[in-house]
């Protein structure tokens, strides 16, 4: 999914290094912290074998929700403008990521909570990650993946 995101970001927003990183920005807390948390609790091997990945702890979910919130993005954009450091390409790349995640993340696992922290409402998309984990588990013959 991130390769598609990077291609769309480059095509629609810009190809600069900062712009592409901004396109990945909403997922950086997840990719930086979830594997560390999972390894620290000794659950990585079992999850990789079964294809059933545990839900994150509340603090990691909060980081994910904050990074995918339109309200937080707007607040960050407003602060950057006040400081004279706003770059519209970065904000558009971040926004594009959030908009692409909305239909591709199921509410029951990691739905995009665009109004966080004021609301926990999330778009109920189709989880590409659940389907990918299930397919990998089927290919490896090790379980059924997330249900």
N, C-alpha and C positions, 0 to 999 in steps of 0.2 A: 504494500500500500504506500509506503514512503517513497518508493521510486516513482509511482504515479504522481504523488504530491509534489515531488521535486520537479518533475517534468512540467506539471501544470503551473507551478510557481514560476519557473523559468520562462514559460511561454506567456503567462498572463501578467506577471508582476515584474520580473527582472532576473538576471543571471548573476548578479553580484553575490559574493560569498556571504555577506551579512544578510542579504535578502533570503538566500537559501537556508541559512541557519534560522532565521526568523520563521520560515515556513515549517521547520522542524520543532521550533521552540515549545509549542504546547505539549509535546511528548517527551521533552528532555527530562523533566522530573521523574516520569515513569521509567524510562529506559536507564536512567542513572541509578535509581533507588530500588526498584522492584527486584532485580536480580540479587542485589546485595542483601536485601531483607530476606528473600527466599533462601539464599545460601546460608545466611546467619541462623535461620531457624531449622536448617537441615532438611528442607523440603524440595530442593531443586531436582535431585535424582528421581524421586518418586513422581514429581510432576512431569518431568521429561519422559519417563517410561510410560505413564498412564495417559498423558495428554490432558489431564485434569489439573488446571492451574488454579491455586487458591486465590480467593479475593484478597485484595491488599488490606493492610490495617487502615484504620480511620485516618491517621495522619497522612498516609500516602494518597489515599483517596482525596483528601482535602487539597493536597498539592496538585493532583490531576484536575480536580474541579476548578481550582483557581486559575490554572493555566488554560483552561478551555472556556472560561467565562467571558461573555461579551461585556459584562459590566466591568470586570477587572481590566480587560483590554482597553475599554474606553477610559477608565481611570488612569491607566498607564500612559495612554496617548495624551490625555489632558495634562498630566504632570510633565511629560516630555515637551509639550508645546509651551507650557509656562516657563520651562527652563531653556527654551530655544533649541532643543535637541531633537525635535520630532522629525522623523523620516517616514513619509507616507508609504514608501515601498515596504518597510519593515512591518508596519501596522497592517497593510493589505495582505502580506504574506501570512502573517499570524492569523488574520481573519479568514483567509482562504482555507487554512488548515482546519479551523473550527467548523466552517461550513461544510467541508468535505467529510469531517468526522460525524456530523449529525446523522446522515442516513446510513452510516456504516458501523455504528456502535449500538448494541442492544441496551435498553434501559436497565435490565436486570443485572448486568455485569458492570459496564463502564459507560453508560449513556452520557452524552454530553449535556451537562447542566449549565446552560447558557446564561441563566440568571443567578447563578451562585454568587454570593452567599445569601441573597434575599430569598431564593427559592431552590428546592431540590428537584423541581420539574425537569424532566429530560425528554428529549426526542427518543422515540423507540424505533431505532433503526434495525438493520439486519447486521449481526455481528460477523464481519469477515474473519475476525480472529478465532471465533468459535469454530467456524467451518474449516479454517486452515488447521487448527489443532486436531480436529476430528479426522481430517483427511490424513494428516501426518501419522496419527495413531493407527489408522486403518492400514496405511502403507507399511508401517513397522510391525503391524499385527499385535499391538500392545494396548488394547483398550479401545474405548469408544470416544474419548475426548469429552469436552464440556457438554452438558445437557441443557 
